[in-house]
Amino acid sequence: MKFWWPHCEAIIATALAYEVSGDAKYSDMHAAVHDWSFKHFPDAEHGKWFGWLHRDGGVSQPAKGSHFKGPFHLPRMLWYMDRLLA
């Protein structure tokens, strides 16, 4: 399973690792997790991100919210990356 929140956190973590170290391997990791996440998690028809995907990127469960998926990780990641890249 691929969950939305570790991907949000990995996008932030890899960007920060590159910012702090300057090591291109973190930039490569960031590009890989960012590209995969933004290719598979967003619902192109209805917006927001799916919460749970199969390893191949297929939707496992179509709910966008639940007791376990609230509006924290995705908006935080988008806001933080905006600030970091500004």
PyMOL Python script that loads the backbone (N, CA, C, O; Angstrom):
from pymol import cmd

cmd.read_pdbstr("""\
ATOM      1  N   MET A   1       0.836  -1.188   0.000  1.00  0.00           N
ATOM      2  CA  MET A   1       0.000   0.000   0.000  1.00  0.00           C
ATOM      3  C   MET A   1       0.881   1.252   0.000  1.00  0.00           C
ATOM      4  O   MET A   1       1.964   1.281   0.585  1.00  0.00           O
ATOM      5  N   LYS A   2       0.386   2.258  -0.661  1.00  0.00           N
ATOM      6  CA  LYS A   2       1.019   3.579  -0.658  1.00  0.00           C
ATOM      7  C   LYS A   2       0.032   4.540  -0.003  1.00  0.00           C
ATOM      8  O   LYS A   2      -1.096   4.693  -0.473  1.00  0.00           O
ATOM      9  N   PHE A   3       0.448   5.175   1.060  1.00  0.00           N
ATOM     10  CA  PHE A   3      -0.404   6.110   1.776  1.00  0.00           C
ATOM     11  C   PHE A   3       0.003   7.536   1.427  1.00  0.00           C
ATOM     12  O   PHE A   3       1.172   7.808   1.154  1.00  0.00           O
ATOM     13  N   TRP A   4      -0.969   8.444   1.437  1.00  0.00           N
ATOM     14  CA  TRP A   4      -0.712   9.826   1.045  1.00  0.00           C
ATOM     15  C   TRP A   4       0.260  10.529   1.986  1.00  0.00           C
ATOM     16  O   TRP A   4       1.123  11.277   1.527  1.00  0.00           O
ATOM     17  N   TRP A   5       0.138  10.305   3.281  1.00  0.00           N
ATOM     18  CA  TRP A   5       0.893  11.141   4.213  1.00  0.00           C
ATOM     19  C   TRP A   5       2.401  10.883   4.215  1.00  0.00           C
ATOM     20  O   TRP A   5       3.159  11.844   4.353  1.00  0.00           O
ATOM     21  N   PRO A   6       2.880   9.646   4.072  1.00  0.00           N
ATOM     22  CA  PRO A   6       4.334   9.488   4.007  1.00  0.00           C
ATOM     23  C   PRO A   6       4.924  10.132   2.746  1.00  0.00           C
ATOM     24  O   PRO A   6       6.066  10.592   2.746  1.00  0.00           O
ATOM     25  N   HIS A   7       4.125  10.154   1.677  1.00  0.00           N
ATOM     26  CA  HIS A   7       4.618  10.805   0.464  1.00  0.00           C
ATOM     27  C   HIS A   7       4.725  12.314   0.657  1.00  0.00           C
ATOM     28  O   HIS A   7       5.691  12.932   0.210  1.00  0.00           O
ATOM     29  N   CYS A   8       3.737  12.904   1.320  1.00  0.00           N
ATOM     30  CA  CYS A   8       3.816  14.339   1.629  1.00  0.00           C
ATOM     31  C   CYS A   8       5.046  14.625   2.478  1.00  0.00           C
ATOM     32  O   CYS A   8       5.792  15.566   2.207  1.00  0.00           O
ATOM     33  N   GLU A   9       5.252  13.821   3.490  1.00  0.00           N
ATOM     34  CA  GLU A   9       6.394  14.035   4.377  1.00  0.00           C
ATOM     35  C   GLU A   9       7.718  13.776   3.663  1.00  0.00           C
ATOM     36  O   GLU A   9       8.705  14.458   3.938  1.00  0.00           O
ATOM     37  N   ALA A  10       7.755  12.805   2.755  1.00  0.00           N
ATOM     38  CA  ALA A  10       8.985  12.521   1.999  1.00  0.00           C
ATOM     39  C   ALA A  10       9.318  13.650   1.036  1.00  0.00           C
ATOM     40  O   ALA A  10      10.492  13.944   0.810  1.00  0.00           O
ATOM     41  N   ILE A  11       8.305  14.283   0.470  1.00  0.00           N
ATOM     42  CA  ILE A  11       8.550  15.434  -0.403  1.00  0.00           C
ATOM     43  C   ILE A  11       9.243  16.541   0.385  1.00  0.00           C
ATOM     44  O   ILE A  11      10.212  17.135  -0.087  1.00  0.00           O
ATOM     45  N   ILE A  12       8.745  16.811   1.579  1.00  0.00           N
ATOM     46  CA  ILE A  12       9.362  17.831   2.427  1.00  0.00           C
ATOM     47  C   ILE A  12      10.767  17.401   2.861  1.00  0.00           C
ATOM     48  O   ILE A  12      11.719  18.175   2.755  1.00  0.00           O
ATOM     49  N   ALA A  13      10.889  16.173   3.344  1.00  0.00           N
ATOM     50  CA  ALA A  13      12.168  15.701   3.891  1.00  0.00           C
ATOM     51  C   ALA A  13      13.281  15.699   2.852  1.00  0.00           C
ATOM     52  O   ALA A  13      14.405  16.106   3.146  1.00  0.00           O
ATOM     53  N   THR A  14      12.981  15.247   1.650  1.00  0.00           N
ATOM     54  CA  THR A  14      14.020  15.206   0.618  1.00  0.00           C
ATOM     55  C   THR A  14      14.420  16.606   0.176  1.00  0.00           C
ATOM     56  O   THR A  14      15.589  16.858  -0.114  1.00  0.00           O
ATOM     57  N   ALA A  15      13.446  17.521   0.124  1.00  0.00           N
ATOM     58  CA  ALA A  15      13.774  18.909  -0.230  1.00  0.00           C
ATOM     59  C   ALA A  15      14.652  19.542   0.847  1.00  0.00           C
ATOM     60  O   ALA A  15      15.615  20.242   0.538  1.00  0.00           O
ATOM     61  N   LEU A  16      14.311  19.289   2.120  1.00  0.00           N
ATOM     62  CA  LEU A  16      15.129  19.823   3.206  1.00  0.00           C
ATOM     63  C   LEU A  16      16.523  19.194   3.222  1.00  0.00           C
ATOM     64  O   LEU A  16      17.514  19.884   3.464  1.00  0.00           O
ATOM     65  N   ALA A  17      16.601  17.901   2.968  1.00  0.00           N
ATOM     66  CA  ALA A  17      17.906  17.239   2.937  1.00  0.00           C
ATOM     67  C   ALA A  17      18.792  17.850   1.861  1.00  0.00           C
ATOM     68  O   ALA A  17      19.986  18.059   2.076  1.00  0.00           O
ATOM     69  N   TYR A  18      18.210  18.132   0.714  1.00  0.00           N
ATOM     70  CA  TYR A  18      18.986  18.778  -0.349  1.00  0.00           C
ATOM     71  C   TYR A  18      19.376  20.198   0.051  1.00  0.00           C
ATOM     72  O   TYR A  18      20.513  20.616  -0.167  1.00  0.00           O
ATOM     73  N   GLU A  19      18.438  20.939   0.635  1.00  0.00           N
ATOM     74  CA  GLU A  19      18.699  22.321   1.067  1.00  0.00           C
ATOM     75  C   GLU A  19      19.861  22.371   2.060  1.00  0.00           C
ATOM     76  O   GLU A  19      20.723  23.246   1.973  1.00  0.00           O
ATOM     77  N   VAL A  20      19.875  21.438   2.993  1.00  0.00           N
ATOM     78  CA  VAL A  20      20.896  21.435   4.043  1.00  0.00           C
ATOM     79  C   VAL A  20      22.233  20.908   3.535  1.00  0.00           C
ATOM     80  O   VAL A  20      23.285  21.457   3.860  1.00  0.00           O
ATOM     81  N   SER A  21      22.191  19.837   2.734  1.00  0.00           N
ATOM     82  CA  SER A  21      23.434  19.172   2.339  1.00  0.00           C
ATOM     83  C   SER A  21      23.977  19.608   0.984  1.00  0.00           C
ATOM     84  O   SER A  21      25.186  19.590   0.754  1.00  0.00           O
ATOM     85  N   GLY A  22      23.070  20.000   0.088  1.00  0.00           N
ATOM     86  CA  GLY A  22      23.505  20.307  -1.272  1.00  0.00           C
ATOM     87  C   GLY A  22      23.823  19.065  -2.088  1.00  0.00           C
ATOM     88  O   GLY A  22      24.277  19.170  -3.228  1.00  0.00           O
ATOM     89  N   ASP A  23      23.589  17.890  -1.516  1.00  0.00           N
ATOM     90  CA  ASP A  23      23.890  16.620  -2.189  1.00  0.00           C
ATOM     91  C   ASP A  23      22.812  16.313  -3.219  1.00  0.00           C
ATOM     92  O   ASP A  23      21.631  16.228  -2.883  1.00  0.00           O
ATOM     93  N   ALA A  24      23.216  16.150  -4.462  1.00  0.00           N
ATOM     94  CA  ALA A  24      22.284  15.930  -5.568  1.00  0.00           C
ATOM     95  C   ALA A  24      21.456  14.656  -5.409  1.00  0.00           C
ATOM     96  O   ALA A  24      20.388  14.549  -6.011  1.00  0.00           O
ATOM     97  N   LYS A  25      21.919  13.691  -4.618  1.00  0.00           N
ATOM     98  CA  LYS A  25      21.129  12.474  -4.457  1.00  0.00           C
ATOM     99  C   LYS A  25      19.778  12.798  -3.818  1.00  0.00           C
ATOM    100  O   LYS A  25      18.782  12.141  -4.120  1.00  0.00           O
ATOM    101  N   TYR A  26      19.733  13.809  -2.932  1.00  0.00           N
ATOM    102  CA  TYR A  26      18.467  14.190  -2.312  1.00  0.00           C
ATOM    103  C   TYR A  26      17.554  14.925  -3.288  1.00  0.00           C
ATOM    104  O   TYR A  26      16.330  14.806  -3.223  1.00  0.00           O
ATOM    105  N   SER A  27      18.149  15.663  -4.167  1.00  0.00           N
ATOM    106  CA  SER A  27      17.364  16.307  -5.228  1.00  0.00           C
ATOM    107  C   SER A  27      16.737  15.248  -6.132  1.00  0.00           C
ATOM    108  O   SER A  27      15.578  15.371  -6.529  1.00  0.00           O
ATOM    109  N   ASP A  28      17.495  14.220  -6.452  1.00  0.00           N
ATOM    110  CA  ASP A  28      16.978  13.114  -7.265  1.00  0.00           C
ATOM    111  C   ASP A  28      15.862  12.367  -6.534  1.00  0.00           C
ATOM    112  O   ASP A  28      14.842  12.023  -7.132  1.00  0.00           O
ATOM    113  N   MET A  29      16.063  12.118  -5.234  1.00  0.00           N
ATOM    114  CA  MET A  29      15.022  11.460  -4.439  1.00  0.00           C
ATOM    115  C   MET A  29      13.762  12.319  -4.396  1.00  0.00           C
ATOM    116  O   MET A  29      12.646  11.813  -4.517  1.00  0.00           O
ATOM    117  N   HIS A  30      13.955  13.620  -4.223  1.00  0.00           N
ATOM    118  CA  HIS A  30      12.813  14.538  -4.180  1.00  0.00           C
ATOM    119  C   HIS A  30      12.035  14.492  -5.493  1.00  0.00           C
ATOM    120  O   HIS A  30      10.809  14.389  -5.489  1.00  0.00           O
ATOM    121  N   ALA A  31      12.737  14.565  -6.591  1.00  0.00           N
ATOM    122  CA  ALA A  31      12.073  14.531  -7.903  1.00  0.00           C
ATOM    123  C   ALA A  31      11.298  13.232  -8.081  1.00  0.00           C
ATOM    124  O   ALA A  31      10.183  13.238  -8.604  1.00  0.00           O
ATOM    125  N   ALA A  32      11.883  12.123  -7.648  1.00  0.00           N
ATOM    126  CA  ALA A  32      11.214  10.824  -7.818  1.00  0.00           C
ATOM    127  C   ALA A  32       9.934  10.744  -6.988  1.00  0.00           C
ATOM    128  O   ALA A  32       8.892  10.344  -7.508  1.00  0.00           O
ATOM    129  N   VAL A  33       9.993  11.114  -5.711  1.00  0.00           N
ATOM    130  CA  VAL A  33       8.793  11.009  -4.861  1.00  0.00           C
ATOM    131  C   VAL A  33       7.761  12.053  -5.268  1.00  0.00           C
ATOM    132  O   VAL A  33       6.563  11.769  -5.266  1.00  0.00           O
ATOM    133  N   HIS A  34       8.202  13.241  -5.612  1.00  0.00           N
ATOM    134  CA  HIS A  34       7.284  14.297  -6.060  1.00  0.00           C
ATOM    135  C   HIS A  34       6.550  13.860  -7.329  1.00  0.00           C
ATOM    136  O   HIS A  34       5.323  13.924  -7.398  1.00  0.00           O
ATOM    137  N   ASP A  35       7.305  13.422  -8.323  1.00  0.00           N
ATOM    138  CA  ASP A  35       6.695  13.055  -9.607  1.00  0.00           C
ATOM    139  C   ASP A  35       5.731  11.889  -9.453  1.00  0.00           C
ATOM    140  O   ASP A  35       4.633  11.919 -10.009  1.00  0.00           O
ATOM    141  N   TRP A  36       6.126  10.861  -8.704  1.00  0.00           N
ATOM    142  CA  TRP A  36       5.242   9.710  -8.510  1.00  0.00           C
ATOM    143  C   TRP A  36       3.974  10.136  -7.779  1.00  0.00           C
ATOM    144  O   TRP A  36       2.868   9.765  -8.173  1.00  0.00           O
ATOM    145  N   SER A  37       4.138  10.909  -6.722  1.00  0.00           N
ATOM    146  CA  SER A  37       2.996  11.335  -5.911  1.00  0.00           C
ATOM    147  C   SER A  37       2.007  12.171  -6.714  1.00  0.00           C
ATOM    148  O   SER A  37       0.803  11.921  -6.675  1.00  0.00           O
ATOM    149  N   PHE A  38       2.511  13.160  -7.438  1.00  0.00           N
ATOM    150  CA  PHE A  38       1.626  14.039  -8.192  1.00  0.00           C
ATOM    151  C   PHE A  38       1.073  13.380  -9.453  1.00  0.00           C
ATOM    152  O   PHE A  38       0.136  13.897 -10.062  1.00  0.00           O
ATOM    153  N   LYS A  39       1.636  12.264  -9.840  1.00  0.00           N
ATOM    154  CA  LYS A  39       1.074  11.497 -10.968  1.00  0.00           C
ATOM    155  C   LYS A  39      -0.065  10.596 -10.496  1.00  0.00           C
ATOM    156  O   LYS A  39      -1.042  10.413 -11.223  1.00  0.00           O
ATOM    157  N   HIS A  40       0.041  10.032  -9.296  1.00  0.00           N
ATOM    158  CA  HIS A  40      -0.894   8.994  -8.872  1.00  0.00           C
ATOM    159  C   HIS A  40      -1.926   9.406  -7.819  1.00  0.00           C
ATOM    160  O   HIS A  40      -3.064   8.943  -7.887  1.00  0.00           O
ATOM    161  N   PHE A  41      -1.581  10.243  -6.866  1.00  0.00           N
ATOM    162  CA  PHE A  41      -2.515  10.548  -5.780  1.00  0.00           C
ATOM    163  C   PHE A  41      -3.663  11.488  -6.154  1.00  0.00           C
ATOM    164  O   PHE A  41      -4.780  11.267  -5.686  1.00  0.00           O
ATOM    165  N   PRO A  42      -3.452  12.522  -6.970  1.00  0.00           N
ATOM    166  CA  PRO A  42      -4.559  13.447  -7.229  1.00  0.00           C
ATOM    167  C   PRO A  42      -5.707  12.793  -8.008  1.00  0.00           C
ATOM    168  O   PRO A  42      -5.494  11.970  -8.898  1.00  0.00           O
ATOM    169  N   ASP A  43      -6.914  13.184  -7.643  1.00  0.00           N
ATOM    170  CA  ASP A  43      -8.112  12.780  -8.375  1.00  0.00           C
ATOM    171  C   ASP A  43      -8.373  13.867  -9.410  1.00  0.00           C
ATOM    172  O   ASP A  43      -8.863  14.943  -9.069  1.00  0.00           O
ATOM    173  N   ALA A  44      -8.054  13.595 -10.657  1.00  0.00           N
ATOM    174  CA  ALA A  44      -8.171  14.599 -11.720  1.00  0.00           C
ATOM    175  C   ALA A  44      -9.611  15.060 -11.931  1.00  0.00           C
ATOM    176  O   ALA A  44      -9.848  16.185 -12.370  1.00  0.00           O
ATOM    177  N   GLU A  45     -10.557  14.204 -11.623  1.00  0.00           N
ATOM    178  CA  GLU A  45     -11.957  14.549 -11.855  1.00  0.00           C
ATOM    179  C   GLU A  45     -12.561  15.374 -10.718  1.00  0.00           C
ATOM    180  O   GLU A  45     -13.312  16.315 -10.973  1.00  0.00           O
ATOM    181  N   HIS A  46     -12.244  15.034  -9.475  1.00  0.00           N
ATOM    182  CA  HIS A  46     -12.913  15.678  -8.345  1.00  0.00           C
ATOM    183  C   HIS A  46     -11.976  16.451  -7.422  1.00  0.00           C
ATOM    184  O   HIS A  46     -12.428  17.012  -6.424  1.00  0.00           O
ATOM    185  N   GLY A  47     -10.701  16.489  -7.729  1.00  0.00           N
ATOM    186  CA  GLY A  47      -9.757  17.200  -6.880  1.00  0.00           C
ATOM    187  C   GLY A  47      -9.349  16.399  -5.659  1.00  0.00           C
ATOM    188  O   GLY A  47      -9.789  15.265  -5.471  1.00  0.00           O
ATOM    189  N   LYS A  48      -8.526  16.983  -4.851  1.00  0.00           N
ATOM    190  CA  LYS A  48      -7.968  16.373  -3.649  1.00  0.00           C
ATOM    191  C   LYS A  48      -7.156  15.127  -3.993  1.00  0.00           C
ATOM    192  O   LYS A  48      -7.074  14.728  -5.155  1.00  0.00           O
ATOM    193  N   TRP A  49      -6.572  14.533  -2.997  1.00  0.00           N
ATOM    194  CA  TRP A  49      -5.764  13.332  -3.190  1.00  0.00           C
ATOM    195  C   TRP A  49      -6.499  12.121  -2.637  1.00  0.00           C
ATOM    196  O   TRP A  49      -7.186  12.191  -1.617  1.00  0.00           O
ATOM    197  N   PHE A  50      -6.333  11.007  -3.345  1.00  0.00           N
ATOM    198  CA  PHE A  50      -6.773   9.739  -2.777  1.00  0.00           C
ATOM    199  C   PHE A  50      -5.846   9.433  -1.604  1.00  0.00           C
ATOM    200  O   PHE A  50      -4.687   9.850  -1.605  1.00  0.00           O
ATOM    201  N   GLY A  51      -6.336   8.723  -0.626  1.00  0.00           N
ATOM    202  CA  GLY A  51      -5.533   8.446   0.555  1.00  0.00           C
ATOM    203  C   GLY A  51      -4.726   7.167   0.467  1.00  0.00           C
ATOM    204  O   GLY A  51      -3.660   7.060   1.074  1.00  0.00           O
ATOM    205  N   TRP A  52      -5.224   6.199  -0.281  1.00  0.00           N
ATOM    206  CA  TRP A  52      -4.621   4.872  -0.269  1.00  0.00           C
ATOM    207  C   TRP A  52      -4.532   4.333  -1.681  1.00  0.00           C
ATOM    208  O   TRP A  52      -5.534   4.247  -2.391  1.00  0.00           O
ATOM    209  N   LEU A  53      -3.336   3.974  -2.079  1.00  0.00           N
ATOM    210  CA  LEU A  53      -3.097   3.415  -3.410  1.00  0.00           C
ATOM    211  C   LEU A  53      -2.418   2.062  -3.276  1.00  0.00           C
ATOM    212  O   LEU A  53      -1.778   1.762  -2.268  1.00  0.00           O
ATOM    213  N   HIS A  54      -2.574   1.253  -4.318  1.00  0.00           N
ATOM    214  CA  HIS A  54      -1.790   0.021  -4.425  1.00  0.00           C
ATOM    215  C   HIS A  54      -0.368   0.397  -4.840  1.00  0.00           C
ATOM    216  O   HIS A  54      -0.119   1.526  -5.263  1.00  0.00           O
ATOM    217  N   ARG A  55       0.538  -0.526  -4.720  1.00  0.00           N
ATOM    218  CA  ARG A  55       1.934  -0.255  -5.064  1.00  0.00           C
ATOM    219  C   ARG A  55       2.114   0.161  -6.515  1.00  0.00           C
ATOM    220  O   ARG A  55       3.063   0.872  -6.844  1.00  0.00           O
ATOM    221  N   ASP A  56       1.211  -0.279  -7.383  1.00  0.00           N
ATOM    222  CA  ASP A  56       1.314   0.106  -8.793  1.00  0.00           C
ATOM    223  C   ASP A  56       0.717   1.483  -9.075  1.00  0.00           C
ATOM    224  O   ASP A  56       0.752   1.948 -10.215  1.00  0.00           O
ATOM    225  N   GLY A  57       0.171   2.140  -8.055  1.00  0.00           N
ATOM    226  CA  GLY A  57      -0.414   3.462  -8.215  1.00  0.00           C
ATOM    227  C   GLY A  57      -1.910   3.459  -8.441  1.00  0.00           C
ATOM    228  O   GLY A  57      -2.526   4.521  -8.527  1.00  0.00           O
ATOM    229  N   GLY A  58      -2.504   2.278  -8.538  1.00  0.00           N
ATOM    230  CA  GLY A  58      -3.947   2.194  -8.692  1.00  0.00           C
ATOM    231  C   GLY A  58      -4.655   2.524  -7.382  1.00  0.00           C
ATOM    232  O   GLY A  58      -4.127   2.280  -6.297  1.00  0.00           O
ATOM    233  N   VAL A  59      -5.843   3.076  -7.500  1.00  0.00           N
ATOM    234  CA  VAL A  59      -6.597   3.475  -6.307  1.00  0.00           C
ATOM    235  C   VAL A  59      -7.067   2.246  -5.549  1.00  0.00           C
ATOM    236  O   VAL A  59      -7.717   1.365  -6.110  1.00  0.00           O
ATOM    237  N   SER A  60      -6.732   2.198  -4.278  1.00  0.00           N
ATOM    238  CA  SER A  60      -7.134   1.095  -3.422  1.00  0.00           C
ATOM    239  C   SER A  60      -8.495   1.355  -2.802  1.00  0.00           C
ATOM    240  O   SER A  60      -9.307   0.442  -2.652  1.00  0.00           O
ATOM    241  N   GLN A  61      -8.734   2.604  -2.445  1.00  0.00           N
ATOM    242  CA  GLN A  61      -9.939   2.997  -1.741  1.00  0.00           C
ATOM    243  C   GLN A  61     -10.241   4.434  -2.146  1.00  0.00           C
ATOM    244  O   GLN A  61      -9.383   5.299  -1.973  1.00  0.00           O
ATOM    245  N   PRO A  62     -11.427   4.724  -2.679  1.00  0.00           N
ATOM    246  CA  PRO A  62     -11.680   6.042  -3.269  1.00  0.00           C
ATOM    247  C   PRO A  62     -11.990   7.175  -2.299  1.00  0.00           C
ATOM    248  O   PRO A  62     -12.116   8.321  -2.732  1.00  0.00           O
ATOM    249  N   ALA A  63     -12.118   6.901  -1.014  1.00  0.00           N
ATOM    250  CA  ALA A  63     -12.454   7.962  -0.067  1.00  0.00           C
ATOM    251  C   ALA A  63     -11.341   8.998  -0.012  1.00  0.00           C
ATOM    252  O   ALA A  63     -10.160   8.664  -0.105  1.00  0.00           O
ATOM    253  N   LYS A  64     -11.727  10.242   0.139  1.00  0.00           N
ATOM    254  CA  LYS A  64     -10.747  11.327   0.255  1.00  0.00           C
ATOM    255  C   LYS A  64     -10.555  11.738   1.708  1.00  0.00           C
ATOM    256  O   LYS A  64      -9.608  12.456   2.031  1.00  0.00           O
ATOM    257  N   GLY A  65     -11.438  11.293   2.579  1.00  0.00           N
ATOM    258  CA  GLY A  65     -11.322  11.618   3.988  1.00  0.00           C
ATOM    259  C   GLY A  65     -11.909  10.507   4.831  1.00  0.00           C
ATOM    260  O   GLY A  65     -12.733   9.722   4.363  1.00  0.00           O
ATOM    261  N   SER A  66     -11.480  10.448   6.070  1.00  0.00           N
ATOM    262  CA  SER A  66     -11.969   9.432   7.002  1.00  0.00           C
ATOM    263  C   SER A  66     -11.513   9.848   8.397  1.00  0.00           C
ATOM    264  O   SER A  66     -11.029  10.963   8.592  1.00  0.00           O
ATOM    265  N   HIS A  67     -11.670   8.954   9.356  1.00  0.00           N
ATOM    266  CA  HIS A  67     -11.152   9.220  10.697  1.00  0.00           C
ATOM    267  C   HIS A  67      -9.633   9.319  10.682  1.00  0.00           C
ATOM    268  O   HIS A  67      -9.029   9.906  11.580  1.00  0.00           O
ATOM    269  N   PHE A  68      -9.021   8.737   9.650  1.00  0.00           N
ATOM    270  CA  PHE A  68      -7.569   8.694   9.580  1.00  0.00           C
ATOM    271  C   PHE A  68      -6.983   9.650   8.559  1.00  0.00           C
ATOM    272  O   PHE A  68      -5.776   9.892   8.577  1.00  0.00           O
ATOM    273  N   LYS A  69      -7.801  10.206   7.662  1.00  0.00           N
ATOM    274  CA  LYS A  69      -7.292  11.123   6.630  1.00  0.00           C
ATOM    275  C   LYS A  69      -8.019  12.445   6.735  1.00  0.00           C
ATOM    276  O   LYS A  69      -9.179  12.574   6.345  1.00  0.00           O
ATOM    277  N   GLY A  70      -7.330  13.398   7.256  1.00  0.00           N
ATOM    278  CA  GLY A  70      -7.894  14.730   7.391  1.00  0.00           C
ATOM    279  C   GLY A  70      -7.052  15.735   6.619  1.00  0.00           C
ATOM    280  O   GLY A  70      -6.064  15.360   5.986  1.00  0.00           O
ATOM    281  N   PRO A  71      -7.430  17.002   6.664  1.00  0.00           N
ATOM    282  CA  PRO A  71      -6.728  18.033   5.901  1.00  0.00           C
ATOM    283  C   PRO A  71      -5.500  18.574   6.636  1.00  0.00           C
ATOM    284  O   PRO A  71      -5.496  19.723   7.078  1.00  0.00           O
ATOM    285  N   PHE A  72      -4.488  17.769   6.762  1.00  0.00           N
ATOM    286  CA  PHE A  72      -3.266  18.233   7.422  1.00  0.00           C
ATOM    287  C   PHE A  72      -2.047  18.060   6.532  1.00  0.00           C
ATOM    288  O   PHE A  72      -1.416  19.050   6.163  1.00  0.00           O
ATOM    289  N   HIS A  73      -1.700  16.831   6.179  1.00  0.00           N
ATOM    290  CA  HIS A  73      -0.430  16.556   5.508  1.00  0.00           C
ATOM    291  C   HIS A  73      -0.320  17.218   4.141  1.00  0.00           C
ATOM    292  O   HIS A  73       0.700  17.837   3.837  1.00  0.00           O
ATOM    293  N   LEU A  74      -1.345  17.101   3.320  1.00  0.00           N
ATOM    294  CA  LEU A  74      -1.260  17.669   1.970  1.00  0.00           C
ATOM    295  C   LEU A  74      -1.173  19.198   2.002  1.00  0.00           C
ATOM    296  O   LEU A  74      -0.248  19.752   1.408  1.00  0.00           O
ATOM    297  N   PRO A  75      -2.095  19.909   2.671  1.00  0.00           N
ATOM    298  CA  PRO A  75      -1.945  21.371   2.698  1.00  0.00           C
ATOM    299  C   PRO A  75      -0.640  21.824   3.346  1.00  0.00           C
ATOM    300  O   PRO A  75      -0.034  22.802   2.908  1.00  0.00           O
ATOM    301  N   ARG A  76      -0.208  21.117   4.382  1.00  0.00           N
ATOM    302  CA  ARG A  76       1.052  21.457   5.043  1.00  0.00           C
ATOM    303  C   ARG A  76       2.218  21.301   4.088  1.00  0.00           C
ATOM    304  O   ARG A  76       3.095  22.162   4.022  1.00  0.00           O
ATOM    305  N   MET A  77       2.228  20.195   3.346  1.00  0.00           N
ATOM    306  CA  MET A  77       3.313  19.967   2.388  1.00  0.00           C
ATOM    307  C   MET A  77       3.317  21.051   1.315  1.00  0.00           C
ATOM    308  O   MET A  77       4.375  21.590   0.987  1.00  0.00           O
ATOM    309  N   LEU A  78       2.149  21.376   0.765  1.00  0.00           N
ATOM    310  CA  LEU A  78       2.083  22.391  -0.284  1.00  0.00           C
ATOM    311  C   LEU A  78       2.537  23.751   0.245  1.00  0.00           C
ATOM    312  O   LEU A  78       3.298  24.454  -0.420  1.00  0.00           O
ATOM    313  N   TRP A  79       2.075  24.121   1.435  1.00  0.00           N
ATOM    314  CA  TRP A  79       2.469  25.385   2.036  1.00  0.00           C
ATOM    315  C   TRP A  79       3.965  25.406   2.325  1.00  0.00           C
ATOM    316  O   TRP A  79       4.648  26.378   2.004  1.00  0.00           O
ATOM    317  N   TYR A  80       4.476  24.334   2.933  1.00  0.00           N
ATOM    318  CA  TYR A  80       5.883  24.300   3.308  1.00  0.00           C
ATOM    319  C   TYR A  80       6.780  24.363   2.083  1.00  0.00           C
ATOM    320  O   TYR A  80       7.785  25.074   2.083  1.00  0.00           O
ATOM    321  N   MET A  81       6.423  23.624   1.039  1.00  0.00           N
ATOM    322  CA  MET A  81       7.239  23.649  -0.169  1.00  0.00           C
ATOM    323  C   MET A  81       7.193  25.020  -0.841  1.00  0.00           C
ATOM    324  O   MET A  81       8.196  25.470  -1.395  1.00  0.00           O
ATOM    325  N   ASP A  82       6.045  25.682  -0.798  1.00  0.00           N
ATOM    326  CA  ASP A  82       5.954  27.031  -1.327  1.00  0.00           C
ATOM    327  C   ASP A  82       6.928  27.956  -0.592  1.00  0.00           C
ATOM    328  O   ASP A  82       7.625  28.756  -1.216  1.00  0.00           O
ATOM    329  N   ARG A  83       6.969  27.842   0.732  1.00  0.00           N
ATOM    330  CA  ARG A  83       7.860  28.675   1.533  1.00  0.00           C
ATOM    331  C   ARG A  83       9.322  28.326   1.266  1.00  0.00           C
ATOM    332  O   ARG A  83      10.163  29.217   1.146  1.00  0.00           O
ATOM    333  N   LEU A  84       9.625  27.039   1.172  1.00  0.00           N
ATOM    334  CA  LEU A  84      11.006  26.600   0.975  1.00  0.00           C
ATOM    335  C   LEU A  84      11.521  27.029  -0.391  1.00  0.00           C
ATOM    336  O   LEU A  84      12.680  27.423  -0.516  1.00  0.00           O
ATOM    337  N   LEU A  85      10.691  26.961  -1.401  1.00  0.00           N
ATOM    338  CA  LEU A  85      11.129  27.282  -2.756  1.00  0.00           C
ATOM    339  C   LEU A  85      11.080  28.781  -3.074  1.00  0.00           C
ATOM    340  O   LEU A  85      11.640  29.231  -4.074  1.00  0.00           O
ATOM    341  N   ALA A  86      10.409  29.539  -2.216  1.00  0.00           N
ATOM    342  CA  ALA A  86      10.272  30.992  -2.479  1.00  0.00           C
ATOM    343  C   ALA A  86      11.612  31.720  -2.363  1.00  0.00           C
ATOM    344  O   ALA A  86      11.673  32.935  -2.552  1.00  0.00           O
TER     345      ALA A  86
END
""", "prot")
cmd.dss("prot")
cmd.show_as("cartoon", "prot")
cmd.util.cbc("prot")
cmd.orient("prot")
